[in-house]
């Protein structure tokens, strides 16, 4: 006798909610479930870090203090390094990066890529609003140094520079990937995106206006926001019947290069 069991049905005669979430035949439900799981897993490290900061965990405090003082001592002895870090920090500050993102959105709208423009806008706006809110909730003071080489106002965790650099790097990367080839150009684009986020965060610690954990928190939060909005966008693609993509390889909308009206 066959032991095959029919699909579990809800009272309405439809497959159960759990089955719709996990069944490969229900691709949208599966993609939404995977997207939510991925976003949650990315947020976990940030949440743990935030709890350690709020709890003033001693090992983290000692690490932050040690790195801050080491970089500060180097900065005091190397004025040229300070100038370089200040220039980088100013050029890739949140407002200039938002201006670049706005220009990108305008270009996408002119090409007819309205949904892709909406994704880019949502990513920058959501991240840009969450960062200041978390600063107020955590309320962490900035490093206090006897001979500071730079100053910054407001609370410290998470770093707004690191967060917005990560958001901008993610948006630019995932929009521009369809325009580059499969070889050196693609690698160069990835390297440029990583350097944008990494060096911007480093500049804030080097200038003594953020702790290392502030910058790490900004990076993690930025990645989480980009992952969440990208997952939502790719889930919409599945619902709209567009071909599945791997964002890290194809970008979020590879059609934009040839058929912007579909993006």
ABEGO torsion letter per residue (X at the ends): XBABBBBBBBAAGBBBAAAAAABAABAAAAAAAAAAAAAAAAAAAAAAAAAAAAAGBAAAAAAAAAAAAAAAAAAAABAAAAAAAAAAAAAABAAAAAAAAAAAAAAAAAAGBAAAAAAAAAAAAAAAAAAAAAAAAAGBBBBBBABBABBBBEBAOBBAAAAAAAAAAAAAAAAAAAABBABAAAAAAAAAAAAAAAAAAAAAAAAGABBAAAAAAAAAAAAAAAAAAAAAAAAAAAAAGBBBBBAAAAEABAAAAABAAAX
